[in-house]
Amino acid sequence: MTTDYHGFADPFYSGSVFNADPVWENDDLANYAWINKIPSLADFIQKFIAEMNASDFDEDQDLLEVRFLQELNKQSWWADHKEAYRANAQAQIEDYTTWEGNLDTHIGEIKRIAIQLGFPLDDNQAEALARESMQHGTYTVDELQREILGTSELGAWDRIAPRERFREDPFTGGLFDSSKELGAGTVATQYDELLRLADENWIALNDVFKSKLRGWARDIITGDMTLADAKSQIYTRASGGQIGSLVGDDRFRELETAGLTLEDEFADYRMQVSNIWEVPDQDVDTGWLKENLMVADDTGESRLANWHDIKAAAYGHSNYLKTKQYADRSAGATATLYKMFGAI
């Protein structure tokens, strides 16, 4: 994937390399030999080496170490970069092959997490994030999720809907189940949960509202919103709808507290209609049920339908004409007419 560190455009490296590392008599100071390859520290190191190599140099080694560290801490590059950043730079300079292997591994891990989130990263994005992560002591999964969501094209939501459940695993080359790797902590899973809740509260799932749900799902992962807040927003929206307003705010809050939905509230109605039509519950059209749950009272104002209203509407629907009950009743009525006229 990469060459040696000479070709990198890392913040700590500008391209020039000294031919030889300094030779330290002090074992503790020898641990700092790698900074000879940091261009902005090179002059400091070379001056220190020249001082040590002078014929009249006789400073105590312990005092030398103290003075070296004091002066090193005053250098801009050293002061401006935290310990994790410096450790990553040291690893890259001292054992580049191992460091590069760790980088490639981390790139694969990041690509996996990005796919699971529903925001696949290209090679350049994944490598840039892997380098940044290693410079900060390696991000946690939660931190990587937040960074990925800030790196990707956030408008490209067609990447997760519909999303492929099984994707090529960039880490092993095989296949993995993207729906299970990170559990409920993914944007896609949060979005699916919010979408289901909105659908079961009979909210119109147009593109604008879906986009809002996707934004909430992302905010849940980044910590800018809680799942409870997002659900509350959905219940509030549903309570302002045609059916929700007839159900009433008090009852809606009871449903929210119990974790129930409008679908649960009118499940008995759906079941009774399915019995009349002799079809499975899921074949009762929600649009038809919503339409017939709104009836006019004696003053012309809308009210919530009772079971008798729904029953009458179900029997008056063409679906009832297709049932065995209707066929049996029709056959019985025809036979009665025949008897009345003496035909049988």
N, C-alpha and C positions, 0 to 999 in steps of 0.2 A: 504493500500500500504506500509506503513512504521510503525515502532514502535515509541517509544519516542526518544528524541534527544540523549539519551545515546548510541544508536547504530549507530549514524551518524559518518561519516568520514569527516565532514566539516573542512575547514582550521582553524576555530576558536575554534574547540572543539576536545579534544583528548581522552575523555572518563571518566575522573574523575569528580565527582561533590561534592561540599561541602554540608554538611548536613543542614546548616542554612544560610539564607541570613543575612548580617550585619544589625544591627538596627541603623538607623541614626536619630539623633535629628534634623538635618538640612533638611528641606523638599526638597530643591534643590538637595542636595547630595543624598537623598533617591532615586532619579531617576537613580542613577548609581549603585544601589544595584545588578543589573543583572550581572555586570562584575565580580562578585565574582565567577561565573561559567566559566570564561575564564581561563584555566589553566595557561597561561603565565602571567596573571595579578593577579593570586591568592595571591602570596607572597606579592605583593604591597598592595593589599586590606587588607590582614590579619595584616600586620604591621601597617597600618593606623588605623585599628579597635583597635588593641592593644594599640596604642598611645592614642586614644580617650577614652579608658576604664581605662586608668591609673588614679590613685587616685589624682595625682597632675595636671591633665589636666584642664586648664582653659582658653584655647585660644578662642578668639572672634569667633562666628560662621561665620560671614562674611569673616573674615581673613582666617578661616579654609577652607572655600569653595574656595577662591582664591588659597591658597596653594595646595589644593587637585587637582584642575584643572591644575595648573602649573606642578605638579609632574606627573599627569596622561598623559599629552601631551608629556612627556619625555619617556614614556614607549613604547617599540618597537612595540608591537601589536597595540596599539592605533595610533601611528604615521604612521604605515605602511598601515593602512586600512582607506579608505575614509568614509565619513559620511554615505553614502548609505549602505555600507558594514556593518558598525557598527549598523545601524538601523535594518537591516535584522537580525543580530545576536541577538539583543535585543528582537525583536519580536519573534524569535524562542525560546528563553529562557523563556521569561515572559508569553507567551500565545501560547504554542506549538500547541494546537489543532487548533486554528485559523490559525496559520502560516502554518500548514500542509494542511489545506483546501485551502489556497491561493496557495500553491505549486501545489497541484493536479489540481486546476483550470488552473494554468499557463501551466502545462504540457499538458493539453487538448488543450489549445489555440495554443501552439507550434506545436503539432501534426497536427492540422488543417492547419496551415500555411505551414507546411512542405509538406503535401499532395497536397495543392494547388500549391506549387512550382514545384511539380513533384519529390521531394526528400523525401519520407517518412522516418522518423526516428524511430529506435527501442525504446523500453521503456527506456533503459539505456541512450541513447543519448538524448532523450527528457527530462528526469529528470535532467541530468547533465547540459543541457542548461538552464532549468528552474531555477535551483539553481544559476547558474552563473548570469542569468538575474536579479534575485531578489537581489543578492549581489551588483548589479550595479544600483539599483533603478528602476528596470524593464525596459528592452529594449523596444524601439519603434518597430512597425511592420517592418519598413525598416531595423532596426538594427538586428531584429530576422531573417529576410530573409538573410542578409549577413552572420550571424552566422550559420544558417542552411546550407547554401551552402558551408561553410567551414568545417562543421561537417560531412556531408554525404559522401558516396562513390561517387565521382564525375564521375566515369566511368560507373556507373550503369544507363545509359540513357535509357535502355529498360523499365525503370519504367515510362517513360512519353510517349513512342511511341510504340504501342498505349496506351493511358492512359484511365482509366475509368472515365467517367464524374461524376458519382454519387458514392460516397464512404461513408462508415459508419462514422458518425460524432463522434469522440472520446469525444467530449464535452457534447453532449446531448444524445448520444446513437441512434439517428435517422439518417436520410440521409440528405446530403446537396449537393448543386450543386457546385462542385469544380471549375467550369469554371467561376463562378460569384463572389465568395467571395472576391477576391482581384483585380478583373478587369484585366487591361492590365499590371499590375505590377508583373506578374508571369513569371518564366522562360519558362514554357510550352507555354504560350500565345505569348511571344516574339519569341520563336523558330518557332511557327506556322506562325507568321507574316513574319519572314525572309525567311522561307521555301517557302511560297506563292510567295514572291517577286522574289526569285531565279527561281522558276518554271515558272513564267510568263515572265521571261527574258531568258527562254530557256537554263538554265544552267543544265548540267548533274548532277542529284542528286545522286551521288554515296555515299558510306558509308563515305569516307574520307571527302567529302565536307559537308555532314550532320553533322559529328562530329565537323567541324569547325563552322558551324552555331550554334550548341548547346553551344559551348564555348563562342561565341559572345553573345548569349542570356543570359548566366550566367553572363558575364561581364557587360551587360547592367544593370542587377539587382544590382550587387555589386558596380556599379558606376565606373568601370574601363573602360567602353566604352559607348559612346552614341548611341542611336538608329540611328541617322543621320550618324554617322561614319560607322556603320555596313551596312546600306543601300548603302552608297557610295562604300564600298568594293564590294558589290554584283554587282553594276552597272559597276565598273571597270573590274571585272571578265567577265561579260557578253559582254562588249565592245571588249574584246580580243578574243571572240569566233568566229566561222566561219561566222555566220550571223552578229554578232556585228561589226566585222572588215569591212564588206561590207557596213553596215549602216554608219559607220564613227564616229569618236570621237565627232565631233561638234554636229551631230544629236543626239548622245547618251546623251550628256550633256543637250540638250534641253529636251529630254525625262525625264531625272532624275530631272531636275528643275520643270517640270510640273507634276511629280509624275506618269508618264506613263511608260509602259514597251514595250518590243518587241511584246508581245501579243496584246497590244493596237495598235502598229505601223502597224501590218499586219492583224488587225481585218477585214478590208474590203475584203482582199484576202480570208480569211477563209469563210466569208459570201458568197462571189461569188461562191466559190467552193461548199459550202453546197447547194446553189441553183442549181448548175449544177447536183450534185449528188442526189438532193432531200432528204437531210438528215439534222438533226439539226446541228447547228454550232459546238457543242461540239463533234460530231461524225467525224469531219474532223481530221484525225490523225496529231498531231503536228510534228511527225517525218517526215511524208510525205511532209508536208508544208515546213519544214526547208530544206529538201533535194532538193525540186524543186524551192526554192528561190535562189539557187546557180546555175547559168548557165555560160557557157563559151562564151566569146566574139570571134570575128573573129581571134584574136591572140592566143586564147587558154587560156587566163587569166579569172579567175572567176569574175563575176559581179553579181549584184543584179537583180533578175528577175523582169520584168515588168508584167503588168496585162495580156498582150497577151501571154507571156510565161506560166504563171500560168493557163490561160484558156485552152491553148493547152494541157498542162499536165493533166488537169482535164478531158477533153474530151477523152483523150487517156487512162484513167484509167479504170479498169474493173468495178469500181463502177458505171460508167456512163451507162454500158450495162444493169444495173438493174433498170434503171429509166423508168418512164412512157413516158417521152419525147423520149427516144431511141426506146421504143416499138412502139409508135405512128409513128415515122419517118420510122421505119422498115416496119410497116404495109403499110404505104403510098408508100414506094419504091416498095414493092412487088406488090401492085395493079397496079402501073405504068407499071411494067414489063409484067404483065398479059395482059394489054391493048395493049402493043406494039406487043405482039405475038398473039393477037386476042382471047385470052382465055376468056376474059370477054367483 
